[in-house]
Amino acid sequence: MQDTALIKLRAAGRALLAASALAVFGLAGAQTPAPQGKTAERSISEWLVRMHEASRMRSYVGTFVVSSNAGAMSSARIWHACDGEQQMERVESLTGAPRSTFRRNEDVVTFLPESRVVRTEKRESLGLFPNLLTSSETAIPEFYGARRVGSDRVAGFDADVVQLAPRDGLRFGYRIWSEKKTGLVVKLQTLDTEGNVLEQVAFSELQLDAPVRMEKLAQMMASTDGWRVEKADAARTTAAAEGWAMKASVAGFKPMSCYKRPAGGPSAPENTMQWIFSDGLASVSLFVEPYDRQRHAQEGLFAAGATHTLTRRMQDWWLTAVGEVPPQTLKAFAQSLERRK
């Protein structure tokens, strides 16, 4: 199961991961850049492709701050390096429990100094804008629209402000600050169905094209001597193989992967299935595990910034649905999920 710290780390990283994760849409949409001086006429595909290219091709160092409408705030320092198709980054938490996370493509290593534990795993790019849909089938233009709404400055950089507006009530909207010269995302807000800001991620300081050495990050990532190493890899499976199915799809959301957490793993209880869905921008994870009366006492719906969590007993099973989506979206998933064997 995703712990709170991991969810917060992903939330903090989404301003960075958004652009690289949205590469998929570039495969499906028009990739011709807007003529110079015509930024207001860019289509949603052109905006997202531009953001993707900026994050994929640029090295940078910066400090970003995450704040929610409930008053919670956290910050982290990031070092990002790229070399062709190879992407590597280090994220150091500046608030809360000390934590250093290194990612090289799908390999993730997290150092927890207080317990002298290192967790290693392979993890897809499941940022809050996940890189999920690898085919030409994408629902983004059907369920979202994009338009430039102005200009601003963030961390000393001039930026275009782009609004991604949902076309229904099953997903949130986004307001993105894209650096004018490169397209890099420097600030991002998640908006509720009324247009209110649920959560914000923004660079407070940023150095573009910083001399970040990939080999230095790799050396730090491999320095595990004196630490207890825990492997948290999950096994790939299918929902059907685990005995689960959806009676009806939730509009725009497609299943993209399914995992089963290993027995005794540090990140999930034994025999937990995680089924992941995406509409190309937002994602929803369904965690299903055997019902335990002692651990699973409270059903309900909970919110932390833009992240909503729904818990529900399903006979001998316990469902936890998590996503940066409106509550009605999680309810639709819970109502459609059914046991087949």
N, C-alpha and C positions, 0 to 999 in steps of 0.2 A: 504494500500500500504506500502511496506517496505520503511522506511525512510533511508536516507544515513547513519545515525549513526548505525542503526540496521544491515545494510549490512556490514559496516566496522567491527562491533563487530563479526559477523559471520565469516568474513574473518580472523579476528585475531584469532578466536577460531578453525580454521579448522585443524591446526597442532595437536590440542588436540582431536578434534571430529573425525578426519579422521579414527583413528584406531578403536574406538568404533563403528562408523557408518559402517565400512566395515565388521562387524560381519556377515552380511547376506551372503557374498560370502563364508564364512567359512562353511555355511550350505550346499552350493552347490558343493564346491570343495573338493579335498583331504585335510584331516586335519592331516595327519601324518607329524610330524616335520621332517625337514631335519636332517640326521645324523650329529653328532658333527664333526665340521671341514669341512662340506660340504655346507656352507652357499651359495656359488656361484651357487649351483644346486637347490636352493629352487624354487618352482613354484610360480606363482602369487598368488595362493590360500594360499600357506604356508606362504608367506610374509604377506599377509593381515590378516590371522588368528592370526599370531604372534603379529602383531601390535594391533589388537583388544584385545587380551588377556592382553597385557601390560596395556592398558588404563583402562580396566574393573577391573583389580585386584590391581592396584597400587594407593596409595594416594600420592599426590605431591603438592608442592608449587613452583611457579616460576613466572618469568617476561618474557613476550614474546613481540617481536617487529614485526610489520607489515610494510613492505615497498613495494612501487610499482615502476614500471619503469618510471612513471611520476614524481617521486621525493617525493610523499606523504609518510608520516611516522606517525605511531601511536604506542602506547604501552599500555599494560595492565598487571595487576597482577592477578594471578589465584590461588585459593585454591580448590583442588579437593579431595573429600573423597569418599570411596566406602565401602559397607558392603553387600557382596553377590551380589544380583541383584539390590540393591539400589545404585544409583549414585547421588552425590550432588556436586555442585560447586558454587563458588562465583567468579565473574570476576569484577575487579575494574579498570575503565579506568584511565590511568595516563596522557593522553593528551586529548585536546579538552574539551568539556563540561563534568563536573563531572557526573558519572553514575556508579551505582552498580547493577549488574545483578546476581540473584540467580536462580539456576535451580535444582529442585529435580525431576528426571525423566522427565515427560512431564509438570510439573508445573513450570512456569517461573514468577519471580517477579522482576521488574526493578524499582530502586529508582532514581529519578531525583531531586537532592538537590536544584537546582536553582529555580524550580517551586514548590518544596515540593509536588510532585506528585509521586504516586506509581502506576505502571501499572501491572496488574496481567493477566495472560492468560495461556491457555494450548497450548503447541506447540510441535509438533513432532520434532525429532532430525534433523532439516533441516540445518545442517552444510553444508559446501561446498562439503563434501563427505557424502551425506545423507544416513541414515539408512532407505532405502525405500523398497527394494524388499524383502518381507518376505517369499517368496516361493523359491523353488529350481530353478526357472527360472531366470537366470541372464545372461546378455550379456557380462560380463566383459572379459572372455577369448577370446571371438570372436572379441572384439573391442580394447583390450589392451594387450600388452605384458609386461613382467617384467624381469629385469636382474640386478644383482649387478654390480655396476660400480666402486667401490672403497671403501675406508675407510676415515674417517675424525674425527675431534673432534669438539663438539658443547657444549658450556657452561661447559666445563671440562669433558665431557663424550665421550668415544670412540663410534663411530657410523658406521654402514654399510650404504653406499649410494646406494639407489635402484632407478632405472629409470623405470617409468611406461610410455610406449610409445603407443600412439594411432595408430590404424591401418588404419585410414581414416582421412579426414580433417574436421570432424564434432565435434571433441572434442580436448581439450588440453591435453598435457602430464604433468607428474609430476615427480619431483626428490625429493625423501624422504630420510631423515637421520633418521635411526632407531637405537636407543641405543643398543649396542651389547649384553649386558647381559639380558635386559628385553624386548627389542623390541619397547619400547615407542618411538613415533615420537617426535623428538626434533627440527626438522627443515623441512620445506617443501617449494618447489618452484613450481609455476605453469608456464609451458612453452608454448609458442605459437607454431604454426605449423612449424616455422623455428628453433625452439629450443631456442629462446630467453626467458629470464626470464621476465614474466609479473608482478609477485608478489611473495613476499617471506615472510614467517612467521618463526621466529626462537626464541628459548629461549636464552636470554642473561644471565639468572641465573636460576638454577633449583635445587630443593632438592627432591630427590626421597624418598618414604616411609616416608614422613613427618608426624608428629603427628597432622593431621587435624581431628578435632572432628566433626562428622556429627551432633550431637545434638547442638553444638555451632552454626554451620551454619544455622540449622533449626530455632534456636531462633532469629538470626539476620534477617532471611527471614520473620519471622512473626511479627517483630517489626514495625508496621505501625501506631501506635498511633501518632497523630499530623500531619499525611500526608493525602492528598486527594487521595483516592483509585479509580482508573479507571479500569474497567474490559474490556479487549480487546479480549475476546474470539470470535472466528469465528464459525459459524454453519457448520457442515458437510453437503455436498450436492453432487450431481453428475453433470458433465457437461451436460449430456443429460437432466436432470431435469431443468437445466437453459437454455436449448435450443441451446447447442453448441456441435460440433463434429469435428473430424479431418478427412478430405478427405483421407489422406494417413498418415501413421506413419512416423516419422523421425527415420532413422535407429538406432537401439539400445536403443532408449528412450521409456519407457513405462509409461503410466499414473499411478500414485500411490495414489493421493488423490485430493480432490476438496473441497473448502470452499467458503462460502459466508460471507462477512464481515457485521456485524450488522450496521443498520442505525445509523449515528452519532458517530460511533466508532472512537477512536483517531488514529488508525493505518491505516485506509483506508476510502475513500469516501463511501457514502451510496451506497448499492447494488453492491459492487465490488465483482466479482468472482475471485478466485485464483485457477488455475488448475496447478498441479505440476507434472512434468515428471522427470524421472531419467534413466540413463544407468547403475546405480549401483555405479558410482563414481561422475559424474557431475549431476547437476540438472538444470532444466529450469522451471520458473514460468511464467504462462500467466495470467496477470491481465486484466479483461474485465469489463468495466463500461459504463454507458450511456454517450454519447458524450456531452460535455459542451463547447460551443464555447469560453467562457471566460477563461476556465482553460486549454483547449486542443488546443493550438495554433500552436505548433511546432511538426511536424513529423520528424523522423530522427533516426540515430544510434549513440549512445554515448558510450564511454569507460572510465572506471575508474579502472586502474590496470588490473586485470584479469576479472573484471565484465563488461559485455556488456549489454546495454539496447537499445531496439528497440521500438519506438512509432509509431503508425499508426492508422488512422481513418478507420473504417469499417462501412460505412453508418451511422447508428444512434449510433454506438458504438465506444469506444476508447480502443485500445489494447496497453498494455505495457508488453513486453516480456523481462525478466531479467534472466541472467545466466552466469556462468563462462564457457562460450563456445565461439567458434569463431562466428563472425557476420553471416556467411552463415548458421549456425545452427538456429539462431533466425529467419532469413529470411525464412527458410524452414518451421518453425512452423507457422509463420505469413501467409504464402501462403496456408498452409493446413487447417488452422482454418476456419470454416464456421458456419453460423447461420442456424439452422434447424427449428426454429419456431419464 
